[in-house]
């Protein structure tokens, strides 16, 4: 049963004892979790939050503090208790930032191919993205650069094209501001202060973020690599992501 409407930019399904919260990635949408939410809601309560649309309605506050304060307030109003928060990409960074603030008691995290660590090399990559997010260069950026880094060869086609088009529909200034906010945070103390269990899932095209690296940043973390598929694993491989989520719920 659909509990909430689009008015709060929130999908709230099911009424199980355990709650799974999905946070979408940079310039993405909660619909990325549609198949997962439908399946998981047969056994659990599932929320998929359009944090970016809520951000716009608040007045485009792109800061992590602003976004996470809104999420915390939403959890309180919706009576969300001890959730498993699953964030994809940028959404995983938001989830970990929530973990560092410790405002959500007894929660756990699953980060799907999120950007870790946030060292100077990674920041240079995001600064390059920012430079490309201008009218004269954005076509080539999304069609070439981003497509090659988000999808495996097998995934390219109508679905990957639709994902890119959805990302492109976000205003360029908003996309740039979100990247800038992510680069402004000193992430080392954020990672160091996370005491809740965190499970990281790397895609097959993510060869940078290893289990050893993650353990050095977040000692409470566990790790696995999805050997097939690209960055949007919740869309192309929902059954595998569902398995991971059920395993983390069972560990609670």
C-alpha positions as semicolon CSV with decimal commas, in nm:
position;residue;x (nm);y (nm);z (nm)
1;X;0,000;0,000;0,000
2;X;0,124;0,347;-0,086
3;X;0,126;0,537;0,242
4;X;0,254;0,875;0,124
5;X;0,202;1,088;-0,183
6;X;0,429;1,295;-0,403
7;X;0,348;1,598;-0,187
8;X;0,638;1,516;0,047
9;X;0,858;1,380;-0,234
10;X;0,849;1,045;-0,062
11;X;0,746;0,688;-0,141
12;X;0,648;0,499;0,176
13;X;0,549;0,136;0,118
14;X;0,473;-0,163;0,339
15;X;0,432;-0,196;0,712
16;X;0,697;-0,445;0,824
17;X;0,884;-0,429;1,153
18;X;1,209;-0,333;0,979
19;X;1,257;-0,020;0,769
20;X;1,474;0,028;0,460
21;X;1,541;0,384;0,343
22;X;1,673;0,452;-0,009
23;X;1,864;0,771;-0,096
24;X;1,924;0,828;-0,467
25;X;2,244;0,955;-0,625
26;X;2,360;1,287;-0,770
27;X;2,102;1,424;-1,015
28;X;1,908;1,096;-0,998
29;X;1,561;0,999;-0,875
30;X;1,400;0,767;-0,618
31;X;1,249;0,576;-0,912
32;X;1,592;0,414;-0,945
33;X;1,476;0,190;-0,657
34;X;1,125;0,117;-0,789
35;X;1,172;-0,256;-0,843
36;X;1,357;-0,298;-0,514
37;X;1,098;-0,100;-0,320
38;X;0,810;-0,302;-0,463
39;X;0,974;-0,634;-0,375
40;X;1,110;-0,541;-0,032
41;X;0,783;-0,378;0,078
42;X;0,620;-0,721;0,082
43;X;0,824;-0,793;0,397
44;X;0,947;-0,455;0,526
45;X;0,861;-0,090;0,538
46;X;1,041;0,089;0,254
47;X;1,097;0,462;0,204
48;X;1,248;0,611;-0,110
49;X;1,313;0,981;-0,058
50;X;1,355;1,240;-0,331
51;X;1,599;1,443;-0,121
52;X;1,692;1,660;-0,420
53;X;1,335;1,771;-0,490
54;X;1,284;1,835;-0,119
55;X;1,602;2,043;-0,130
56;X;1,454;2,257;-0,406
57;X;1,134;2,309;-0,212
58;X;1,336;2,428;0,088
59;X;1,504;2,693;-0,125
60;X;1,785;2,496;-0,291
61;X;1,996;2,447;0,022
62;X;2,259;2,214;-0,127
63;X;2,463;2,176;0,192
64;X;2,501;1,831;0,343
65;X;2,399;1,978;0,679
66;X;2,078;2,114;0,527
67;X;1,991;1,794;0,341
68;X;2,064;1,570;0,640
69;X;1,875;1,795;0,883
70;X;1,573;1,766;0,654
71;X;1,611;1,386;0,641
72;X;1,640;1,366;1,020
73;X;1,327;1,577;1,060
74;X;1,144;1,361;0,807
75;X;1,243;1,040;0,989
76;X;1,110;1,181;1,314
77;X;0,781;1,288;1,160
78;X;0,738;0,955;0,980
79;X;0,834;0,761;1,296
80;X;1,126;0,586;1,128
81;X;1,309;0,379;1,390
82;X;1,647;0,199;1,352
83;X;1,645;0,202;0,970
84;X;1,883;0,043;0,727
85;X;1,977;0,339;0,505
86;X;2,085;0,237;0,155
87;X;2,241;0,519;-0,045
88;X;2,352;0,500;-0,405
89;X;2,658;0,704;-0,509
90;X;2,604;1,059;-0,376
91;X;2,317;0,918;-0,170
92;X;2,568;0,688;-0,002
93;X;2,776;0,991;0,094
94;X;2,462;1,147;0,246
95;X;2,396;0,826;0,439
96;X;2,749;0,819;0,581
97;X;2,726;1,187;0,672
98;X;2,406;1,104;0,861
99;X;2,599;0,831;1,037
100;X;2,867;1,075;1,144
101;X;2,609;1,315;1,290
102;X;2,466;1,029;1,500
103;X;2,121;1,184;1,486
104;X;1,955;0,857;1,376
105;X;1,991;0,602;1,659
106;X;2,057;0,233;1,590
107;X;2,079;0,264;1,213
108;X;2,292;0,073;0,963
109;X;2,417;0,170;0,621
110;X;2,464;0,020;0,277
111;X;2,662;0,235;0,034
112;X;2,622;0,137;-0,332
113;X;2,929;0,243;-0,529
114;X;2,971;0,569;-0,337
115;X;3,277;0,790;-0,373
116;X;3,532;0,687;-0,107
117;X;3,781;0,809;-0,007
118;X;3,739;1,181;-0,062
119;X;4,104;1,262;-0,116
120;X;4,251;1,532;-0,337
121;X;4,256;1,302;-0,640
122;X;3,881;1,243;-0,615
123;X;3,818;1,612;-0,560
124;X;4,012;1,691;-0,878
125;X;3,786;1,453;-1,070
126;X;3,474;1,626;-0,938
127;X;3,622;1,966;-1,014
128;X;3,671;1,845;-1,372
129;X;3,304;1,745;-1,378
130;X;3,214;2,092;-1,260
131;X;3,415;2,248;-1,542
132;X;3,223;2,036;-1,793
133;X;2,879;2,128;-1,659
134;X;2,836;2,426;-1,890
135;X;2,616;2,461;-2,200
136;X;2,906;2,441;-2,447
137;X;3,048;2,115;-2,308
138;X;2,765;1,934;-2,131
139;X;2,653;1,728;-2,434
140;X;2,988;1,556;-2,473
141;X;3,027;1,524;-2,096
142;X;2,711;1,321;-2,044
143;X;2,705;1,129;-2,373
144;X;3,070;1,025;-2,365
145;X;3,253;1,080;-2,038
146;X;2,970;0,989;-1,800
147;X;2,830;0,702;-2,004
148;X;3,169;0,531;-2,017
149;X;3,214;0,564;-1,640
150;X;2,868;0,462;-1,525
151;X;2,770;0,164;-1,738
152;X;2,926;-0,162;-1,844
153;X;2,929;-0,235;-2,217
154;X;2,636;-0,475;-2,172
155;X;2,427;-0,207;-2,004
156;X;2,452;0,059;-2,273
157;X;2,127;0,104;-2,462
158;X;1,781;0,248;-2,411
159;X;1,788;0,222;-2,029
160;X;2,129;0,383;-1,991
161;X;2,021;0,657;-2,235
162;X;1,711;0,722;-2,023
163;X;1,920;0,745;-1,705
164;X;2,154;0,997;-1,867
165;X;1,859;1,200;-1,993
166;X;1,712;1,212;-1,642
167;X;2,044;1,329;-1,502
168;X;2,068;1,593;-1,772
169;X;1,727;1,732;-1,681
170;X;1,873;1,875;-1,357
171;X;1,971;2,241;-1,385
172;X;2,345;2,284;-1,436
173;X;2,387;2,530;-1,152
174;X;2,222;2,288;-0,909
175;X;2,441;2,000;-1,028
176;X;2,753;2,212;-0,982
177;X;2,649;2,331;-0,636
178;X;2,602;1,973;-0,514
179;X;2,948;1,876;-0,635
180;X;3,098;2,183;-0,471
181;X;2,933;2,100;-0,139
182;X;3,072;1,748;-0,150
183;X;3,422;1,881;-0,213
184;X;3,404;2,132;0,072
185;X;3,359;1,870;0,344
186;X;3,658;1,736;0,537
187;X;3,562;1,371;0,501
188;X;3,835;1,206;0,711
189;X;3,679;1,298;1,048
190;X;3,337;1,211;0,905
191;X;3,449;0,858;0,825
192;X;3,638;0,825;1,153
193;X;3,330;0,914;1,360
194;X;3,102;0,650;1,204
195;X;3,036;0,382;1,465
196;X;2,730;0,216;1,309
197;X;2,774;-0,087;1,081
198;X;2,841;0,010;0,719
199;X;2,849;-0,224;0,420
200;X;3,004;-0,101;0,094
201;X;2,921;-0,252;-0,247
202;X;3,157;-0,171;-0,533
203;X;3,058;-0,213;-0,897
204;X;3,262;-0,415;-1,145
205;X;3,390;-0,093;-1,307
206;X;3,498;0,054;-0,974
207;X;3,856;-0,068;-0,931
208;X;3,963;0,215;-0,699
209;X;3,768;0,154;-0,380
210;X;3,891;-0,174;-0,231
211;X;3,801;-0,350;0,090
212;X;4,139;-0,269;0,242
213;X;4,099;0,099;0,163
214;X;3,749;0,111;0,305
215;X;3,854;-0,066;0,627
216;X;4,126;0,193;0,678
217;X;3,865;0,471;0,658
218;X;3,569;0,313;0,839
219;X;3,676;0,034;1,076
220;X;3,314;-0,077;1,128
221;X;3,269;-0,145;0,756
222;X;3,233;-0,461;0,552
223;X;3,281;-0,485;0,177
224;X;3,194;-0,675;-0,137
225;X;3,229;-0,626;-0,511
226;X;2,949;-0,697;-0,758
227;X;3,146;-0,865;-1,031
228;X;2,900;-0,788;-1,308
229;X;2,733;-0,459;-1,384
230;X;2,810;-0,093;-1,356
231;X;2,733;0,198;-1,130
232;X;2,350;0,176;-1,140
233;X;2,329;-0,169;-0,984
234;X;1,990;-0,101;-0,825
235;X;1,843;-0,068;-1,176
236;X;2,032;-0,334;-1,367
237;X;2,083;-0,589;-1,087
238;X;1,805;-0,536;-0,830
239;X;1,795;-0,901;-0,721
240;X;2,159;-0,889;-0,611
241;X;2,105;-0,562;-0,425
242;X;1,795;-0,706;-0,257
243;X;2,000;-1,005;-0,141
244;X;2,259;-0,772;0,010
245;X;1,994;-0,569;0,191
246;X;1,825;-0,879;0,331
247;X;2,160;-1,006;0,457
248;X;2,229;-0,677;0,637
249;X;1,880;-0,677;0,787
250;X;1,931;-1,032;0,911
251;X;2,252;-0,922;1,083
252;X;2,066;-0,667;1,294
